[in-house]
Amino acid sequence: MDPFFIMLISVFATALLSISGGVILLFGRGKAIEKVKKIGPFFAFVILLYAVFGDIIPEILEEEELTIPVLIGLVGVGFVAATLIGHFMGHFHHHSDACIHDAKTIKSKTQAYTMLAVDSVHAIADGIVLGTSFIANPSTGLSACLATVAHEIPQEIGDFDIYMRAKIAKKKILKLQTLSSLIIVPAACLSYFVGNELLESLPSVLAVVAGFLLYVAFGELLVILGQIRAIIK
């Protein structure tokens, strides 16, 4: 099968699977949600680390175009850039527990729709990451897709909870979140085509992508540590 179509199908599946946690919440499967909230961060953390150190970094090293210091520096740039974006956007990469806490501060549908717009920007960023990953290697792209799903499922649970608390109709929530999530598809396609025209810079771009994913993994690690601390107490 053509690599582009593999990428297209994989990213489309990623978009739909990412909102599955929210759909479960929407239709009242409370027990399933609790299980996802408990094991989701651990699963996401492991998958994200594998995507970075099991696929992306080895792919970069195989090209032998970047020295180790430069590679580390570019990964650091990606991590810092993602951190700054997260700081200024606030909601950029949250987790379900945090979202449910923030949901109590939602007082209007306007606030919920503002969060939806931020989610759409988030989807664009994820699409860029996935499209770039598939240029390097289909297995690298698939690992990035799996990492995205693992992270997004618990996050979308929090998003859906906020919309429900804002008294938005369930059908509208499902429609809006599906459309927002599907933005990842054209973003990935654009990234894929542009990246293929800039193959000489691919190792550098992949290093920045690795830093981006490490930032997300760090966020999941904080959630895991919070869970452990709660158990100890």
FENGIMO-V616883 format. One record per run of one state. SS is the DSSP state (H for helix, E for strand, L for the rest). FROM is the first residue (numbers start at 0). TO is the last residue. If there is no record, write none. Layout:
# FENGIMO-V616883
SS/FROM/TO
SS/FROM/TO
This chain:
# FENGIMO-V616883
L/0/1
H/2/17
L/18/18
H/19/25
L/26/28
H/29/62
L/63/66
H/67/88
L/89/94
H/95/102
L/103/107
H/108/135
L/136/136
H/137/164
L/165/168
H/169/195
L/196/197
H/198/231
L/232/232
